[in-house]
Amino acid sequence: MTAAGEPIPPITDATLTDIAANGLWGPGHTVNQSVVDVSRALLAGLQGAPGVELPSELTELVAEVRRRTVIESPGVAGSDDIRLSALAIKQRDGEPHPAVIMPAGWNPLGWLPFVFSSATLALRGYHVLAYTPRGLGFAGLPFTSEGFIDVAGPDDWADGSKVIDYAEDCFAPSRIGFLGESYGSGIGQLVAAHDRADRVSAVVALSTWGNLATSLYDHGTRHIEAVQTLIDLAGGPMEKKFDEETQQVLKDFLGGQNLDAVVAWGERRSPQSYVDATNERGIPTFISNTWHETLFPLASVVDTFDRLTVPKRLNVWIGDHGAPEGPGMTGLLSSAPFPGLWEPIREAYDWLDHHLLGKDNGVPDWPEVNNQIMFTYRTSPIPGGTHLITEPARREPHASWGDVTTGCEPWYLTGANGSGDGALSDKPASGWSRDFIAGNLTEATAGVLLETGQQEWFGNPRPYEVAKFDRSQLLVWSTDPLTGRDGVARRIRGAAAVHLTVRSSAEATTLVAYLYDVDPDGIARIIAHEPYTASGLTPNVNSAIGWRLQTTAYDLPAGHRLALVVNSRDPLYSCASVDGSTTTVSSPNGSEARLELPLG
């Protein structure tokens, strides 16, 4: 039973396998029930509740943490005396220890899902203070904090400094670091940059953002599904979780109004805006993100990372938001279901160990960047029609992000050939035009927010059948099968760019470009995508446009084709296209349509 008298189901190896396979998130963008069950069981065990059934490894973890530490669930006074719910784990040996402060990631259960990580850090020799940022969570739960959600704004920065005050009074720590996932990662960076006493010695930011404004609104296109999901995960209706000012910002965003004010609001909440402060303070910063991130795309994270002059590390992994570090933060046994599952969180802990505990563990010799190359893992079939990773995907270290892309290969788009599709050619092709009906969803999509990338991380990229795409509502261009050395036709490294001449029968149109890897059987995997909205158009008049796709690291196998698909709508984004309007792509002489493919 929990402290509140709620029953706790027995935790088995199967419960933990579910976390390894499905991560932090459950169906419909909820918290995975297995994460909730494990976290409640661990918390009850740490608080001394009888009858908690855990696998032996977790039973030993709980027993050892209880032996070494004192565990409390205090209320911490925020900047305006609101109560912040917290979990405090204090080393009891009387020796000096550093403290790790953990603002919770955005979820309606606050710090609860991360109890496993708190206990693991305590066992490594840290005082731990996990807390729920103001306003986040279901009303009435002990893990929910008072106040309105400030979305990593100035109130959250001030709260973070008050939490540091509490940690100093409670622990007398030798040093202080922040570790956060998702929302907590941004708050950690922002508190470190703003704390007036400059008390933060290291930061770990997992599944983080660089520029909140461009993460949610870029190339004239709003990331509607991301923002709606964040609202849904806040723990209650908008009018009860956000103050009137923030409600208006969110309503303006969803309605596509007053976007300049929305951008200013987002930039104020962006670590990128305070890079100079981070650099002046010399805060060692560890950042982790994913190639197919659907909440905080990688581009602004890379830009922020590139501007840092402090000791720094960037890991980029296969998958989507929270997938790589999710199991290691919420519940994972040493006998992980597939190799490499521990790496994302283990390296984060190593960063803290070096900068806070002073361990000589090789961190200063790490390359600044380590990229996991998409889908280079080996898998074997398992019951249910899916696959299990037997050998982890290859990682590629670089001394800096500038070393990732070493060249660019242009591919020119052609008019329709005998198949009805266009080709990607090494020679410019002009004088053609192709059109499609805009405004409808098609089979070409970036996937389901949070879910598709989670399955990629577990070894199951989503398959697409390009032949089944409705050509009346999108356009396709592809290469012939490509060749190359060592079984790799192209080492795609960086952000591809698309340059098109477009006209619409309406005054605005949205274009979504998808880059696919197509195997000899016609089954495709998505490499990258990105939307672009052209507004203020004169109907039926050409406009030259260009935009960059998601950053990627992908080895296109020899014998595979590269395909570019352009449609007008994806469920993740706003759409300015008028249903039934016509969008035309053309290639005038001197401004030939092309795809710029980054190579490394």
URWOLIN-V970299 format. One record per helix or strand of 2 or more residues. SS is the DSSP state (@ for helix, = for strand). FROM is the first residue (numbers start at 1). LEN is the number of residues. If there is no record, write none. Layout:
# URWOLIN-V970299
ss->(SS & SS)
from->(FROM & FROM)
len->(LEN & LEN)
This chain:
# URWOLIN-V970299
ss->(@ & = & = & @ & @ & = & = & = & = & @ & = & @ & = & @ & = & @ & = & = & @ & @ & @ & @ & @ & = & @ & = & @ & @ & @ & = & = & = & = & @ & = & = & = & @ & = & @ & = & @ & = & = & = & = & = & = & =)
from->(13 & 25 & 30 & 33 & 56 & 69 & 75 & 83 & 99 & 112 & 127 & 154 & 176 & 183 & 202 & 212 & 217 & 221 & 224 & 238 & 244 & 259 & 271 & 284 & 298 & 312 & 323 & 343 & 363 & 369 & 378 & 386 & 395 & 401 & 407 & 422 & 433 & 451 & 464 & 466 & 475 & 485 & 488 & 509 & 523 & 543 & 561 & 582 & 594)
len->(10 & 2 & 2 & 14 & 13 & 4 & 3 & 9 & 5 & 12 & 5 & 18 & 6 & 12 & 5 & 5 & 2 & 2 & 9 & 4 & 12 & 10 & 11 & 7 & 10 & 6 & 8 & 15 & 3 & 4 & 5 & 6 & 4 & 3 & 10 & 4 & 5 & 7 & 2 & 3 & 4 & 3 & 17 & 10 & 12 & 15 & 7 & 5 & 6)
